[in-house]
Structure formats: C-alpha cells, structure tokens
Amino acid sequence: MFGTIWMFSDQIDDEDILFAQRSFITIKMAIYYYQMSYKSVTRAADRAGAIYKLHKKVLIKRSIIEDYLRKNGKDGRKKVCAK
C-alpha cells in the first residue's frame, strides 16, 4: 500500500477514504468535511495559497489546505506546543 493512510485504517471510514482520494475539493465539500464556516474556509485557503480558479469554478488543493490547517489550526493561529 502506498502512503500512510493504512496506518489509520481502524480510525477512518469510507467517507474519509473517498475524500483522501481527491486532489482538489470545492468550497462546499471543505465546509462539510472540515466543519468550518464559509468565511473560515475561504480565508484559510487564501492564506495557504490553495485556491485555484477554473473559469467560474473555485477549487481548493486539498494537500495545501491540510498542511496549513495542521500548522495553524482551524482558527488561523499557530499552534504552540506546551512543554
């Protein structure tokens, strides 16, 4: 198996697997999956540089936005590790 998704196979369901197979997602899909508001999703995608426009359709590169959310969290503030 390629990637690291197999390591978490006991924690994910079919919806997560289908979502992980996509390279680009719509704003509506991001709102539903990440449980964020429209404004939060568009702000995070813009700050991350993950927005791609194809004529009138707006797509978000999933790998870029996920890296941004891992580093900065959903609220946009950088995560600080307490020691």
C-alpha positions as CSV (number, residue, x, y, z in Angstrom):
1,M,0.0,0.0,0.0
2,F,1.2,3.5,-0.8
3,G,1.1,6.5,1.5
4,T,0.4,6.4,5.3
5,I,-3.4,6.1,5.2
6,W,-3.2,2.4,6.0
7,M,-1.7,3.2,9.5
8,F,-5.0,4.8,10.5
9,S,-7.3,2.3,8.8
10,D,-9.0,1.5,12.1
11,Q,-9.9,5.2,12.7
12,I,-11.3,6.2,9.3
13,D,-14.5,5.4,7.5
14,D,-15.5,5.2,3.8
15,E,-16.1,9.0,3.6
16,D,-12.6,9.7,4.8
17,I,-11.1,7.4,2.2
18,L,-13.1,8.9,-0.6
19,F,-12.1,12.4,0.5
20,A,-8.4,11.4,0.7
21,Q,-8.5,10.3,-3.0
22,R,-9.3,13.8,-4.2
23,S,-6.6,16.3,-5.1
24,F,-9.0,19.2,-5.4
25,I,-12.2,19.9,-3.5
26,T,-14.9,22.5,-3.8
27,I,-15.6,25.1,-1.1
28,K,-18.9,23.3,-0.2
29,M,-17.0,20.0,0.3
30,A,-14.4,21.7,2.5
31,I,-17.1,23.3,4.7
32,Y,-18.8,20.0,5.2
33,Y,-15.6,17.9,5.8
34,Y,-13.7,20.3,8.0
35,Q,-16.8,21.6,9.8
36,M,-15.8,25.2,9.3
37,S,-17.9,28.2,8.1
38,Y,-17.7,29.6,4.5
39,K,-15.6,32.6,5.6
40,S,-13.2,30.4,7.6
41,V,-12.6,28.0,4.7
42,T,-12.1,30.8,2.1
43,R,-9.8,32.7,4.5
44,A,-7.7,29.6,5.3
45,A,-7.5,28.6,1.6
46,D,-6.5,32.1,0.6
47,R,-3.8,32.4,3.2
48,A,-2.4,28.9,2.3
49,G,-2.4,29.7,-1.4
50,A,-4.6,26.7,-2.1
51,I,-7.3,28.4,-4.3
52,Y,-7.4,27.5,-8.0
53,K,-10.0,29.1,-10.3
54,L,-11.1,27.3,-13.4
55,H,-13.4,29.7,-15.3
56,K,-16.2,30.2,-12.8
57,K,-15.4,27.2,-10.6
58,V,-13.3,27.7,-7.5
59,L,-11.3,24.7,-6.3
60,I,-9.1,24.2,-3.3
61,K,-6.0,22.0,-3.4
62,R,-6.5,19.6,-0.5
63,S,-2.9,18.8,0.3
64,I,-2.0,22.5,0.7
65,I,-5.0,23.4,2.9
66,E,-4.5,20.4,5.1
67,D,-0.8,21.3,5.7
68,Y,-1.9,24.9,6.5
69,L,-4.6,23.6,9.0
70,R,-2.1,21.3,10.6
71,K,0.4,24.1,11.2
72,N,-2.0,26.9,12.1
73,G,-5.2,25.2,13.3
74,K,-8.8,25.9,12.2
75,D,-8.8,29.4,13.8
76,G,-5.6,30.5,11.9
77,R,-3.4,30.9,14.9
78,K,-0.2,29.0,15.0
79,K,-0.2,26.0,17.3
80,V,2.1,26.3,20.3
81,C,3.4,23.1,21.9
82,A,3.4,23.4,25.7
83,K,6.4,21.8,27.4
